Each structure stands twice: as C-alpha cells, then as structure tokens.
Amino acid sequence: MSAAIAARHYEPVPRRKIAFIGLGVMGYPMAAHLARAGHNVTVYNRTSDKASRWVNEFGHALADTPKAAAHNADFVFSCVGNDDDLRSVVLGDNGAFAGMPAGAVYVDHTTTSAEVARELSDTAKRCGLSFIDAPVSGGQAGAVNGALTIMCGGSASDFEASAPVMGAYARAVTHMGNSGAGQLCKMVNQICVAGVLQGLAEAIAFGQTAGLDIDNVLSVISKGAAQSWQMEHRGHTMSKQEFDFGFAVDWMRKDLGLVLDEARRNGASLPTTALIDQFYAEVQKMGGGRWDTSSLIARFQRP
C-alpha cells in the first residue's frame, strides 16, 4: 500500500470511469482511494508534475485539461481551492462540463459558497448533467485514512448514485438537502470548530498562567463534559506550541469568510465567529498562515 494512503477495506461497488480534478493534500489521497477501490481514474491537476507523480504512483491516466479528464466519465470529482478555482475547472471550452457525457454526475469536494454550488447546479442541468456539492470534514488525516465525513447537496437520486463511489474515502456520506445544503452544513461545521478551538486556547492559556500541569489537566477534563475531538487530538500540541500539521489558518480564514458572507445574506448573527476570524487574522500577521488552526493559542503565548 502506498504511503500516500492508509490500508482500508473497500465495499464492492461497480467499477466506474472517474475523473478527479485537483490533487492537493486532500485530493491526492482521495483519488488514490478511488483507484485502489478498483475504479478507472483519470486525473488532472493545474500543476502537472504533481499529476505525473500521482500517475507514477498509482497508474491510471493523466489528462492535460479538465475537459479531457472528464471525457466519457461516469463521475467527475474535484477538490480545488475556492469559488473561482472551481469555476475555472468546470466552465469554459476546456472545463469539465464541456467533456462530460449527458447524464454524468459532477461531485465537488471543495469548500465553497452555497451560491456557487447553486449556480453550477443550474448550469449542469442546462447541459444535461448533474451537480452535487459535497464538502468534507476530517482534514488530511481523514483523506489519507479514507475516513472523511461528507455532507452533500443536490437531488436525492444523484446523491444515491454517487454515494457508494464516495465511500472509497469516507466513513459517512450524508444527503443534507437541495443544492447548496452541503456547503451550508460545512459552514455550520466550521463555526463549531472555530468556537471549540478558541475555547480550548483560552482554557489552556489560563491553566498555564495558573501554574497547572496542563497535560494532567487535559487528561482529567477529557474524561468529562469538556471532551472534544480538538482536545483529544490538539490539546497537548497546543500547550507545546506545535502547529505543523492539520488544517491551515489560511484555509480556515477562507472558510470563515464564506460563513460570514452567508450570514450577511441570510441575517444570521455570528458575533463570536466574527471575533475568532479576527483572532485568526492576528495569527496570520504573526507569520502563522500555514500553521494548523489550533494555533489560536499562539496569541496568548507571545513573548
């Protein structure tokens, strides 16, 4: 088994012709799981040497445009950077929609605005295609281990067709509603993550200031009502100012920007989220844009 992905059991599903667009820290292992699960995978990446490395490692095919990758595909998957990146690989003469056959399904794993998900869903329908917005939670480790949580927006029938294929790299795939609902659910997820991390940062900083043994504190409180995934996986490293892993601050700020834009549209009040977004901006100014999101504690640990 490649070092890029962990060994896992794949449920038997019919072999599909698949295109995967975007081979970043998430897309690279996700595409690999699809290949290991037995699907026929063609990859495209804007940086071609990364796509060549993927093909050298896993075999299968390399395309020089999204359109070529999507040619005759049953499903096209993507995991790129933002709304504009997504539009650039989907639309236009060399975009994926131009190469997909009628009836094919496009599944996007990028965290984007709900607005662009609805826009591309409408465009797909006019082209005789289907579009699922399917952002993921679980980070790079979840992608490597094939244990992502995926929240999907789109038609129920398109979801049911694509969910078994996504099962190659997911532990849970859930239909949240119509187009855009997957992205809105991911926004809820990011609000929760940011809030938990800020609370954990304040708590650890308080305990350190009080002279407590933080490892001992975390061991005790993680067995009670304060327990969380972030505490279990990031608490001890936060106390040691170790931030070289996980989901980057720059990406979280992008996601929180989407959240706050949506809140302005729908009228939701997010005072705490807006404040934490500014705290992340402070971390960026400290040079921590590529640090893990648990680096919120760095604001308290400055000399």
MIKEVEX-916463 format. One line per field, with one value per residue: residue number from 1; x, y, z of N, C-alpha, C in turn. Coordinates in Angstrom, 2 decimals, decimal comma. Atoms other than C-alpha are relative to their C-alpha. Example, Ala and Ser with C-alpha at 12.3 -4.5 7.8 and 13.67 -1.06 7.14 Angstrom:
n: c(1/2);
n_east: c(0,89/-0,82);
n_north: c(-1,19/-1,19);
n_up: c(0,00/-0,06);
ca_east: c(12,30/13,67);
ca_north: c(-4,50/-1,06);
ca_up: c(7,80/7,14);
c_east: c(0,90/-0,77);
c_north: c(1,20/1,09);
c_up: c(0,00/0,73);
This chain:
n: c(1/2/3/4/5/6/7/8/9/10/11/12/13/14/15/16/17/18/19/20/21/22/23/24/25/26/27/28/29/30/31/32/33/34/35/36/37/38/39/40/41/42/43/44/45/46/47/48/49/50/51/52/53/54/55/56/57/58/59/60/61/62/63/64/65/66/67/68/69/70/71/72/73/74/75/76/77/78/79/80/81/82/83/84/85/86/87/88/89/90/91/92/93/94/95/96/97/98/99/100/101/102/103/104/105/106/107/108/109/110/111/112/113/114/115/116/117/118/119/120/121/122/123/124/125/126/127/128/129/130/131/132/133/134/135/136/137/138/139/140/141/142/143/144/145/146/147/148/149/150/151/152/153/154/155/156/157/158/159/160/161/162/163/164/165/166/167/168/169/170/171/172/173/174/175/176/177/178/179/180/181/182/183/184/185/186/187/188/189/190/191/192/193/194/195/196/197/198/199/200/201/202/203/204/205/206/207/208/209/210/211/212/213/214/215/216/217/218/219/220/221/222/223/224/225/226/227/228/229/230/231/232/233/234/235/236/237/238/239/240/241/242/243/244/245/246/247/248/249/250/251/252/253/254/255/256/257/258/259/260/261/262/263/264/265/266/267/268/269/270/271/272/273/274/275/276/277/278/279/280/281/282/283/284/285/286/287/288/289/290/291/292/293/294/295/296/297/298/299/300/301/302/303);
n_east: c(0,85/-0,77/-0,09/0,92/1,29/-0,01/0,74/1,37/0,90/0,91/1,21/0,08/0,94/-0,33/-1,14/0,45/-1,00/0,00/-1,01/-0,22/-0,62/-0,55/-0,75/-0,64/-0,19/1,21/0,35/-0,97/0,38/1,37/-0,09/-0,70/0,96/0,87/-0,77/-0,17/1,31/0,24/0,57/-0,88/-0,15/-0,83/-0,22/-0,48/-0,42/-0,54/-1,44/-0,01/-0,95/0,66/0,83/-0,91/-0,43/1,13/0,10/-1,13/0,22/1,22/0,40/1,15/-0,25/-0,19/0,56/-0,61/1,04/1,16/0,88/-0,53/0,15/1,41/0,53/0,66/0,02/1,28/-0,04/-1,16/-0,18/-0,99/-0,33/-0,89/-0,22/1,06/1,04/-0,57/-0,70/1,00/0,54/-1,01/-0,17/1,30/0,61/-0,85/-0,24/-0,82/0,51/0,50/1,35/-0,11/-0,41/0,82/1,13/1,33/0,35/-1,10/0,15/-1,16/0,02/-1,04/-0,38/-0,55/0,83/0,30/1,26/1,22/0,42/-0,62/0,55/1,30/-0,29/-0,52/1,06/0,89/-0,71/-0,07/1,31/0,17/-0,89/0,37/-0,88/0,40/-1,05/0,14/-0,99/-0,31/-1,18/-0,41/-0,61/-0,89/-1,36/-0,91/-0,03/1,21/-0,16/-0,99/0,56/1,27/0,97/0,59/1,44/0,38/1,34/0,31/1,18/0,37/1,18/-0,14/-0,39/-1,42/-0,73/0,00/-0,88/-1,41/-0,44/-0,84/-1,33/-0,66/-0,31/-1,40/-0,84/0,86/0,64/1,41/0,42/1,38/0,73/0,47/1,10/-0,18/-1,29/-0,46/0,18/-1,26/-0,88/0,53/-0,33/-1,43/-0,14/0,35/-1,14/-1,13/0,36/-0,21/-1,43/-0,66/0,39/-0,65/-1,43/-0,22/0,21/-1,12/-1,17/0,12/-0,08/-1,38/-0,77/0,37/-0,62/-1,44/-0,23/0,26/-1,05/0,43/-0,57/1,04/0,22/0,84/1,32/0,68/0,32/1,16/1,24/0,42/0,88/1,27/0,85/-0,80/-0,68/0,29/-1,04/-1,10/-0,75/-0,71/-1,02/-0,77/-0,23/-1,38/-0,89/0,23/-0,72/-1,43/-0,15/-0,30/1,10/-0,43/0,83/1,43/0,68/-0,73/0,70/0,43/1,20/1,10/0,46/0,81/1,28/0,78/0,48/1,23/1,03/0,44/0,73/1,32/0,76/0,49/1,11/1,20/0,37/-0,43/-0,92/-1,16/-0,99/-1,18/-0,73/-0,67/-1,13/-1,04/-0,60/-1,01/-1,12/-0,79/-0,73/-1,17/-0,95/-0,62/-0,98/-1,13/-0,70/0,56/1,02/-0,03/0,12/1,28/0,99/-0,15/-0,96/0,63/-0,64/-1,23/0,28/-0,19/-1,32/-1,03/-0,87);
n_north: c(-1,20/-1,24/-0,83/-1,13/0,38/1,11/1,20/0,08/0,88/-0,69/0,73/0,26/-0,80/0,13/-0,79/-1,18/-0,85/-1,17/-1,05/-0,72/-1,28/-0,65/0,99/-0,62/0,88/0,80/0,69/1,04/1,29/0,38/0,64/1,27/0,98/0,40/0,94/1,23/0,65/0,71/-0,84/-0,46/-1,40/-0,95/-1,15/-1,28/-0,97/-1,20/0,24/1,30/0,96/0,73/1,02/1,03/0,79/0,86/1,08/0,89/0,76/0,80/0,44/-0,69/-0,93/-1,42/-0,86/-1,33/-0,99/0,60/0,55/1,30/0,93/0,33/0,65/1,29/0,40/0,16/-0,97/-0,89/-0,52/-1,08/-0,57/-1,10/-0,96/-0,93/-0,16/-0,32/1,20/0,98/-0,44/0,10/1,39/0,52/-0,73/-0,38/0,97/1,10/0,40/1,38/0,14/0,13/1,35/1,04/0,48/-0,23/0,90/0,16/-0,73/-0,73/-0,07/-0,94/0,09/-1,28/-0,84/-1,21/-0,63/0,69/-0,70/0,59/1,36/-0,11/-0,49/1,08/0,99/-0,48/0,13/1,43/0,44/-0,49/0,81/1,41/0,62/-0,17/-0,59/0,20/-0,66/1,04/-0,33/1,09/-0,30/1,07/-0,44/0,84/1,34/0,68/0,37/1,07/1,22/0,34/-0,09/-1,33/-0,22/-0,76/-0,56/-0,16/-0,70/0,37/0,86/1,26/1,08/-0,19/0,37/1,47/0,58/-0,33/0,31/1,19/-0,28/-0,79/0,88/0,42/-0,83/-0,61/0,82/-0,40/-0,83/-0,33/-0,95/-1,08/-0,73/-0,47/-0,60/-0,98/0,45/0,56/-1,10/-0,63/0,89/-0,17/-1,27/0,30/0,74/-0,89/-0,84/0,82/0,25/-1,23/-0,29/0,96/-0,29/-1,21/0,35/0,83/-0,87/-0,80/0,87/0,44/-1,17/-0,27/1,01/-0,25/-1,20/0,38/0,89/1,39/0,98/0,03/1,37/0,62/-0,63/0,52/1,40/0,05/-0,59/0,70/1,10/-0,58/-0,70/-0,87/0,81/-0,26/0,49/-0,95/0,18/1,28/0,06/-1,23/-0,66/0,11/-0,70/-1,43/-0,44/0,00/-0,87/0,82/-0,30/0,39/1,10/-0,29/-0,96/-1,26/-1,24/-0,67/0,68/-0,30/-1,37/0,06/0,61/-0,90/-1,06/0,51/0,03/-1,36/-0,49/0,64/-0,57/-1,32/0,22/0,60/-0,72/0,67/-0,75/0,83/-0,88/0,74/0,44/-1,17/-0,33/1,01/-0,26/-1,04/0,61/0,71/-1,02/-0,32/1,11/-0,20/-1,08/0,57/0,92/1,33/0,34/1,43/0,78/0,65/-0,90/0,00/-1,05/-1,12/-0,18/-0,77/-1,38/-0,10/0,49/-0,88/-0,56);
n_up: c(0,00/0,09/-1,19/0,14/-0,56/-0,94/0,40/-0,50/0,76/0,91/0,33/1,45/0,79/1,42/0,48/0,72/0,64/-0,89/0,10/-1,25/0,31/-1,18/-0,77/-1,16/-1,16/-0,14/1,23/0,35/-0,58/0,37/1,31/-0,18/-0,53/1,11/0,81/-0,75/-0,10/1,24/1,05/1,08/-0,40/0,75/-0,87/0,53/-1,00/0,64/0,01/0,66/-0,56/-1,07/0,64/0,49/-1,16/-0,39/0,98/-0,21/-1,24/-0,02/1,32/0,58/1,11/-0,25/1,05/-0,02/-0,28/-0,65/1,03/0,41/-1,12/-0,17/1,21/-0,20/-1,42/-0,69/-1,10/-0,08/-1,35/-0,09/-1,31/0,36/-1,07/-0,36/1,01/1,31/0,48/0,42/1,28/1,06/0,46/0,41/1,10/1,13/1,06/-0,51/-1,30/-0,12/0,56/1,46/0,36/-0,64/0,79/-0,60/-1,08/-0,96/-1,25/-0,50/-1,46/-0,40/-1,41/-0,44/-0,86/0,76/-0,38/0,45/1,21/1,19/0,15/0,68/1,36/0,83/0,12/1,06/1,28/0,31/0,48/1,38/0,85/-0,09/-0,99/-1,39/-0,84/-1,44/-0,85/-0,99/-0,81/-0,89/-1,30/-0,41/0,26/0,78/-0,57/0,43/1,41/0,08/-0,60/0,62/-1,09/0,02/-0,12/1,19/-0,10/1,42/0,47/1,35/0,05/-0,72/0,93/0,32/-1,21/-0,16/1,02/-0,23/-1,36/-0,11/0,53/-1,04/-1,11/0,06/-0,87/-1,01/-1,02/-0,03/1,13/-0,39/0,84/-0,87/0,61/1,37/0,33/-0,96/-1,38/-0,46/-0,37/-1,22/-1,11/-0,28/-0,72/-1,39/-0,52/-0,24/-1,15/-1,20/-0,17/-0,43/-1,37/-0,91/-0,07/-0,78/-1,40/-0,44/-0,09/-1,21/-1,17/-0,20/-0,41/-1,39/-0,86/-0,04/-0,81/-1,39/-0,47/-0,03/0,91/1,03/0,43/-1,02/0,11/1,18/-0,26/-0,90/0,52/1,22/-0,39/-0,43/0,96/0,86/1,02/1,41/0,90/0,00/-1,24/0,04/1,04/0,12/-1,29/-0,47/0,92/-0,20/-1,19/0,33/1,17/1,17/0,93/1,34/0,53/0,01/0,86/-0,13/-0,35/1,24/0,50/-0,91/0,24/1,22/-0,35/-0,85/0,88/0,63/-1,05/-0,33/1,17/0,00/-1,11/0,42/0,93/-0,59/-1,20/-1,23/-0,86/-0,31/-0,61/-0,45/1,20/0,57/-0,87/0,18/1,30/-0,20/-0,72/1,01/0,75/-0,82/0,16/1,32/-0,11/-0,74/0,90/-0,19/0,98/0,33/-1,22/-0,26/-0,60/-1,46/-0,34/-0,70/-1,31/0,15/-0,40/-1,44/-0,36/0,54/-1,04);
ca_east: c(0,00/1,28/2,49/0,07/-2,94/-3,69/-4,85/-8,60/-11,45/-13,45/-17,06/-17,63/-19,25/-19,48/-16,29/-16,80/-14,95/-13,93/-12,14/-10,53/-9,59/-7,28/-4,52/-3,74/-3,29/-6,89/-7,45/-4,26/-5,21/-8,92/-8,14/-5,77/-8,53/-10,76/-8,00/-7,37/-11,11/-10,96/-12,29/-10,80/-9,38/-8,12/-6,55/-5,99/-4,06/-3,13/0,47/1,18/4,20/2,01/-0,41/2,52/3,72/0,24/0,13/3,62/2,48/-0,97/-1,08/-4,20/-4,32/-3,30/-5,20/-3,96/-7,30/-10,39/-12,37/-10,07/-10,17/-13,98/-14,34/-16,81/-16,60/-19,49/-18,47/-16,18/-14,82/-12,97/-11,20/-9,71/-9,20/-12,18/-15,16/-13,04/-10,84/-13,93/-15,47/-12,17/-12,07/-15,80/-16,74/-15,39/-14,19/-11,68/-13,81/-15,11/-18,72/-17,56/-16,21/-18,81/-21,35/-25,07/-26,25/-22,84/-22,55/-20,10/-19,26/-17,37/-15,50/-14,18/-15,40/-17,11/-20,02/-23,51/-24,10/-21,57/-22,91/-26,39/-25,00/-23,10/-26,01/-28,23/-25,59/-25,18/-28,91/-28,90/-26,09/-27,92/-25,60/-25,92/-24,00/-23,51/-21,86/-20,05/-17,63/-15,72/-14,64/-11,78/-8,74/-5,71/-5,67/-9,26/-8,40/-5,32/-7,22/-10,31/-12,39/-13,86/-17,30/-19,08/-22,14/-23,98/-26,40/-28,30/-31,02/-31,65/-31,26/-27,89/-26,75/-27,76/-25,87/-22,66/-22,58/-21,26/-18,36/-17,53/-17,49/-13,95/-12,63/-15,46/-16,76/-20,02/-21,77/-25,00/-27,57/-28,35/-30,89/-31,03/-28,07/-26,05/-27,14/-23,84/-21,91/-24,23/-23,69/-19,91/-20,30/-22,04/-19,14/-16,54/-18,42/-18,33/-14,65/-13,57/-15,54/-14,18/-10,59/-10,91/-12,35/-9,58/-6,91/-8,23/-8,54/-5,01/-3,56/-5,48/-4,21/-0,63/-0,86/-2,24/0,77/-1,10/0,31/-1,58/-1,02/-2,57/-5,43/-6,26/-6,12/-8,67/-11,12/-11,10/-12,96/-15,81/-18,19/-15,37/-14,15/-13,89/-12,01/-9,94/-9,00/-8,01/-6,00/-4,73/-4,76/-1,30/0,32/-1,30/0,28/3,69/3,14/3,34/1,29/2,94/0,04/-3,66/-5,85/-4,08/-5,12/-5,23/-7,82/-9,87/-9,97/-11,21/-13,92/-14,94/-15,14/-17,69/-19,58/-19,70/-20,72/-23,59/-24,62/-24,84/-27,13/-29,41/-29,40/-27,80/-25,96/-22,42/-20,62/-18,30/-17,37/-16,58/-14,34/-12,49/-11,96/-10,13/-8,07/-7,02/-6,07/-3,73/-2,16/-1,59/0,18/2,41/3,51/1,18/-0,87/0,25/0,06/-2,68/-5,91/-5,11/-2,53/-5,12/-3,29/-0,20/-1,91/-1,61/1,90/3,69/6,74);
ca_north: c(0,00/3,47/5,74/8,36/6,42/4,02/0,46/0,03/-2,22/-1,07/-2,08/-3,77/-1,35/-1,42/-0,20/3,35/5,63/8,57/11,88/13,54/17,23/18,76/16,76/18,83/17,49/16,26/15,35/13,32/10,62/10,76/9,99/7,26/5,56/5,59/3,88/1,32/0,63/-0,56/2,40/3,61/7,02/9,87/12,79/16,46/18,98/22,55/21,73/18,90/17,45/16,56/14,76/12,94/11,86/10,55/8,53/7,16/6,03/4,69/4,12/5,07/8,12/11,76/14,47/17,91/19,70/19,19/18,61/15,78/14,24/14,28/12,70/9,80/9,82/8,49/10,73/13,75/14,69/17,86/19,29/22,69/25,98/28,32/29,52/30,97/27,87/25,71/27,80/27,68/23,86/23,41/26,08/27,21/25,42/23,31/22,91/19,60/20,28/20,53/16,98/15,18/12,95/13,53/12,04/12,18/13,49/16,16/15,90/18,85/18,42/22,00/24,16/26,98/29,36/27,89/30,46/28,93/25,45/26,53/28,38/25,33/23,03/25,19/25,24/21,48/20,95/23,08/20,85/17,61/16,91/16,68/18,51/17,58/19,96/17,66/19,43/17,22/17,23/15,24/17,02/15,49/12,57/11,75/11,78/9,59/7,11/7,10/8,27/11,61/12,89/14,18/16,45/16,63/18,97/18,07/15,75/12,58/10,38/11,90/11,53/7,86/7,20/8,87/7,98/4,41/5,75/8,36/5,51/4,71/7,60/8,28/6,94/8,85/10,31/12,17/13,93/17,33/18,67/20,61/22,25/24,37/22,43/20,58/23,84/25,33/22,27/22,67/26,28/25,04/22,64/25,41/27,65/24,82/24,01/27,64/28,08/24,92/25,83/29,33/27,96/25,37/28,01/30,23/27,32/26,04/29,55/30,11/26,83/27,63/31,09/29,49/27,18/23,93/20,78/21,11/17,51/16,39/18,89/17,71/14,08/14,79/17,06/14,99/12,33/14,73/17,14/19,27/16,42/17,08/15,83/19,00/18,49/14,87/15,49/19,06/19,96/18,65/20,02/23,40/23,59/22,93/25,41/22,65/23,67/21,89/19,67/19,67/22,36/25,68/29,06/30,50/27,88/28,48/32,20/31,45/29,22/31,71/34,38/32,21/31,76/35,48/36,33/33,84/35,25/38,72/37,28/35,28/37,58/35,17/36,73/35,37/37,68/35,02/33,65/37,15/37,75/34,45/35,27/38,41/36,35/34,16/37,33/38,15/34,68/35,34/38,60/36,57/34,53/31,64/31,44/27,86/26,82/24,45/26,10/25,12/27,95/30,34/29,76/31,47/34,81/34,07/32,66/35,56/36,86);
ca_up: c(0,00/-0,91/1,85/0,47/1,75/4,58/4,05/4,35/3,25/0,24/-0,16/-3,52/-5,98/-9,79/-11,48/-12,77/-15,16/-12,99/-13,42/-10,41/-10,65/-8,05/-6,37/-3,30/0,21/0,16/-3,49/-3,89/-1,35/-2,25/-5,88/-4,71/-2,71/-5,79/-7,76/-5,02/-4,83/-8,43/-10,40/-13,68/-12,72/-14,90/-13,04/-13,80/-11,73/-12,57/-11,58/-13,97/-12,16/-9,19/-11,50/-13,10/-9,67/-8,85/-12,07/-11,44/-8,00/-8,77/-12,51/-14,47/-16,77/-16,84/-18,76/-19,76/-19,32/-17,15/-20,36/-21,41/-17,93/-17,93/-21,39/-21,13/-17,30/-15,24/-12,34/-12,12/-8,70/-7,77/-4,75/-5,54/-3,69/-3,85/-5,90/-8,70/-8,91/-9,15/-11,92/-13,83/-13,93/-14,57/-17,09/-20,46/-23,56/-21,60/-18,48/-17,21/-18,22/-21,85/-21,73/-19,64/-21,39/-20,83/-17,56/-15,84/-12,28/-11,09/-7,37/-5,88/-2,59/-2,45/0,42/-1,48/-1,15/-1,34/-4,06/-6,49/-5,75/-6,80/-9,84/-11,09/-10,35/-12,57/-15,31/-15,10/-15,56/-18,71/-20,04/-19,25/-16,29/-12,53/-9,79/-6,13/-3,65/-1,23/1,13/3,52/7,16/8,61/7,25/5,59/8,01/7,11/3,41/3,88/6,05/3,82/6,79/5,71/6,66/3,55/3,55/0,23/-1,50/-4,66/-5,84/-3,84/-6,92/-7,85/-4,25/-4,16/-7,39/-6,22/-2,50/-2,97/-5,05/-2,39/0,10/-1,07/1,06/3,52/6,79/6,46/3,39/4,14/1,95/3,52/1,02/-2,23/-3,98/-1,57/1,51/1,68/1,74/4,36/6,55/6,18/7,33/10,47/10,97/10,69/13,12/15,66/15,08/15,42/18,63/20,23/19,34/20,76/24,00/24,20/23,52/26,30/28,72/28,15/28,39/31,63/33,08/32,11/33,67/36,83/37,01/36,41/34,80/31,50/30,41/33,68/33,32/29,82/30,92/33,64/31,83/28,63/30,60/31,38/29,68/28,20/26,00/22,25/19,19/19,26/22,89/22,31/19,13/19,54/23,24/24,14/20,99/21,56/25,01/23,41/20,54/17,92/14,88/11,95/10,87/10,08/8,58/7,88/9,25/5,72/4,75/7,88/7,18/3,67/5,13/7,81/5,13/3,33/6,60/7,35/3,77/4,00/7,39/5,89/3,20/5,47/8,50/10,98/13,92/14,36/16,79/18,22/14,79/13,52/16,54/16,10/12,44/13,56/16,01/13,08/11,21/14,12/13,80/10,09/10,98/13,32/10,29/11,07/7,90/7,27/10,92/12,00/13,18/16,77/16,65/18,08/21,36/19,92/20,60/24,34/24,22/22,56/24,43);
c_east: c(0,88/0,02/-0,98/-1,37/0,16/-0,78/-1,40/-0,79/-0,92/-1,22/-0,06/-1,08/0,37/1,16/-0,51/1,17/-0,08/1,10/0,14/0,85/0,46/0,68/0,83/0,10/-1,23/-0,26/0,93/-0,36/-1,43/-0,03/0,67/-0,94/-0,95/0,72/0,14/-1,32/-0,41/-0,60/1,07/0,12/0,91/0,13/0,43/0,39/0,64/1,53/0,23/0,98/-0,60/-0,90/0,86/0,48/-1,10/-0,11/1,15/-0,21/-1,16/-0,42/-1,14/0,46/0,11/-0,57/0,60/-1,02/-1,12/-0,95/0,47/-0,15/-1,43/-0,60/-0,52/-0,02/-1,43/-0,14/1,27/0,03/1,02/0,22/1,05/-0,03/-1,19/-1,00/0,59/0,76/-0,98/-0,60/1,00/0,17/-1,31/-0,48/0,99/0,27/0,80/-0,44/-0,61/-1,38/0,04/0,38/-0,88/-1,14/-1,32/-0,27/1,09/-0,22/1,32/-0,15/1,16/0,24/0,65/-0,95/-0,18/-1,21/-1,16/-0,48/0,60/-0,48/-1,33/0,18/0,43/-1,00/-0,97/0,65/0,07/-1,32/-0,23/0,86/-0,37/0,85/-0,58/1,19/-0,35/1,06/0,22/1,25/0,26/0,50/0,85/1,45/0,83/0,04/-1,22/0,07/0,97/-0,58/-1,30/-1,15/-0,63/-1,50/-0,40/-1,45/-0,41/-1,28/-0,26/-1,19/0,28/0,48/1,48/0,87/0,09/0,91/1,47/0,51/0,85/1,41/0,80/0,40/1,43/0,88/-0,82/-0,43/-1,47/-0,27/-1,49/-0,59/-0,65/-1,18/0,34/1,38/0,34/-0,08/1,27/0,95/-0,49/0,30/1,48/0,25/-0,35/1,17/1,15/-0,27/0,28/1,48/0,71/-0,33/0,66/1,48/0,29/-0,19/1,16/1,27/-0,04/0,18/1,43/0,86/-0,29/0,70/1,50/0,33/-0,19/1,02/-0,38/0,80/-1,05/-0,25/-0,92/-1,42/-0,78/-0,39/-1,25/-1,27/-0,47/-0,88/-1,37/-0,69/0,78/0,64/-0,42/1,11/1,20/0,83/0,86/1,18/0,90/0,37/1,46/0,97/-0,18/0,83/1,50/0,31/0,50/-1,18/0,27/-0,78/-1,43/-0,41/0,56/-0,91/-0,50/-1,28/-1,19/-0,53/-0,84/-1,39/-0,86/-0,47/-1,27/-1,15/-0,56/-0,73/-1,42/-0,87/-0,53/-1,18/-1,26/-0,41/0,39/0,99/1,14/1,09/1,28/0,85/0,75/1,22/1,15/0,68/1,08/1,19/0,88/0,78/1,26/1,06/0,69/1,08/1,24/0,82/-0,57/-1,05/-0,06/0,01/-1,38/-0,95/0,06/0,96/-0,65/0,67/1,27/-0,20/0,25/1,43/1,12/0,87/-0,48);
c_north: c(1,24/0,74/1,16/-0,29/-1,17/-1,18/0,05/-0,97/0,86/-0,87/-0,24/0,85/-0,19/0,92/1,15/0,70/1,37/0,97/0,64/1,22/0,66/-0,99/0,68/-0,98/-0,88/-0,85/-1,14/-1,34/-0,43/-0,71/-1,36/-1,08/-0,48/-1,01/-1,34/-0,76/-0,68/0,82/0,38/1,52/0,75/1,26/1,23/0,87/1,17/-0,05/-1,41/-0,99/-0,77/-1,08/-1,13/-0,89/-0,95/-1,20/-0,98/-0,90/-0,96/-0,54/0,85/1,09/1,44/0,79/1,39/1,13/-0,68/-0,65/-1,39/-1,02/-0,51/-0,76/-1,40/-0,48/-0,19/1,04/0,83/0,55/1,13/0,39/1,06/1,05/0,82/0,11/0,22/-1,19/-1,03/0,39/-0,24/-1,42/-0,59/0,62/0,29/-1,14/-1,20/-0,47/-1,38/-0,17/-0,21/-1,41/-1,10/-0,45/0,28/-1,05/-0,20/0,92/0,65/0,14/0,88/-0,06/1,28/0,64/1,34/0,70/-0,88/0,60/-0,64/-1,43/0,04/0,44/-1,15/-1,14/0,39/-0,14/-1,45/-0,50/0,43/-0,80/-1,48/-0,79/0,19/0,52/-0,23/0,84/-0,90/0,33/-1,08/0,56/-1,20/0,30/-0,99/-1,42/-0,80/-0,44/-1,16/-1,33/-0,45/0,07/1,39/-0,04/0,95/0,42/0,50/0,78/-0,35/-0,91/-1,32/-1,11/0,12/-0,36/-1,52/-0,66/0,19/-0,42/-1,27/0,21/0,81/-0,84/-0,50/0,81/0,64/-1,01/0,33/0,93/0,26/1,04/1,04/0,76/0,43/0,64/1,14/-0,47/-0,63/1,08/0,71/-0,85/0,13/1,32/-0,18/-0,71/0,94/0,98/-0,75/-0,21/1,24/0,31/-0,92/0,31/1,27/-0,28/-0,81/0,83/0,83/-0,85/-0,43/1,17/0,37/-0,97/0,19/1,20/-0,31/-0,97/-1,47/-0,87/-0,25/-1,41/-0,72/0,56/-0,59/-1,46/-0,13/0,48/-0,67/-1,20/0,51/0,76/0,91/-0,74/0,41/-0,63/0,92/-0,13/-1,26/0,05/1,23/0,63/-0,02/0,73/1,51/0,51/0,09/0,89/-0,78/0,11/-0,49/-1,22/0,51/1,10/1,39/1,18/0,72/-0,62/0,27/1,41/0,07/-0,55/0,93/1,22/-0,41/0,00/1,40/0,66/-0,56/0,57/1,39/-0,15/-0,47/0,63/-0,66/0,88/-0,91/0,83/-0,72/-0,44/1,16/0,39/-0,99/0,16/1,08/-0,51/-0,78/0,98/0,42/-1,10/0,10/1,08/-0,44/-0,95/-1,41/-0,42/-1,47/-0,87/-0,66/0,96/0,02/1,10/1,26/0,27/0,83/1,46/0,21/-0,31/0,84/0,54/1,38);
c_up: c(0,00/1,33/-0,04/0,59/0,95/-0,57/0,59/-0,86/-0,85/-0,27/-1,51/-0,66/-1,47/-0,37/-0,86/-0,69/0,68/-0,42/1,37/-0,31/1,29/0,92/1,09/1,15/0,25/-1,25/-0,34/0,64/-0,35/-1,34/0,11/0,54/-1,10/-0,89/0,70/0,13/-1,31/-1,12/-1,04/0,11/-0,97/0,84/-0,80/1,19/-0,71/-0,07/-0,50/0,62/1,17/-0,57/-0,55/1,13/0,45/-0,95/0,15/1,22/-0,11/-1,36/-0,53/-0,96/0,48/-1,17/0,12/0,14/0,78/-1,00/-0,41/1,12/0,09/-1,18/0,32/1,45/0,50/1,11/-0,14/1,42/-0,03/1,45/-0,27/1,11/0,44/-1,15/-1,39/-0,58/-0,53/-1,35/-1,13/-0,50/-0,51/-1,31/-1,13/-0,96/0,46/1,37/-0,02/-0,62/-1,52/-0,43/0,53/-0,92/0,71/1,06/1,03/1,20/0,39/1,52/0,44/1,50/0,53/1,02/-0,70/0,61/-0,44/-1,32/-1,25/-0,19/-0,73/-1,46/-0,90/-0,14/-1,12/-1,37/-0,43/-0,58/-1,45/-0,99/0,02/0,98/1,40/0,81/1,46/0,70/1,21/0,79/1,04/1,33/0,40/-0,30/-0,79/0,53/-0,42/-1,45/-0,15/0,50/-0,65/0,99/0,08/0,31/-1,13/0,11/-1,38/-0,25/-1,45/0,02/0,72/-0,92/-0,38/1,20/0,12/-1,02/0,35/1,38/0,09/-0,54/1,02/1,20/0,01/0,95/1,13/1,06/0,12/-1,17/0,19/-0,94/0,90/-0,58/-1,41/-0,20/0,96/1,43/0,56/0,47/1,26/1,23/0,36/0,74/1,47/0,68/0,37/1,14/1,30/0,28/0,53/1,46/1,01/0,15/0,79/1,49/0,56/0,16/1,29/1,25/0,27/0,45/1,45/0,94/0,11/0,87/1,48/0,56/0,07/-0,97/-1,08/-0,52/0,97/-0,06/-1,17/0,18/0,85/-0,70/-1,29/0,30/0,45/-1,11/-0,95/-1,16/-1,41/-0,85/0,04/1,27/-0,07/-0,97/-0,06/1,34/0,44/-0,92/0,09/1,18/-0,25/-1,20/-1,22/-0,97/-1,42/-0,54/-0,12/-0,97/0,23/0,31/-1,25/-0,54/0,91/-0,20/-1,28/0,33/0,86/-0,79/-0,72/1,00/0,25/-1,18/-0,04/1,12/-0,34/-0,96/0,71/1,32/1,30/0,77/0,45/0,68/0,43/-1,19/-0,62/0,83/-0,19/-1,36/0,12/0,80/-0,97/-0,87/0,76/-0,13/-1,35/0,07/0,77/-0,88/0,03/-0,99/-0,35/1,25/0,05/0,73/1,53/0,47/0,56/1,34/-0,10/0,41/1,49/0,41/-0,58/1,12/0,46);
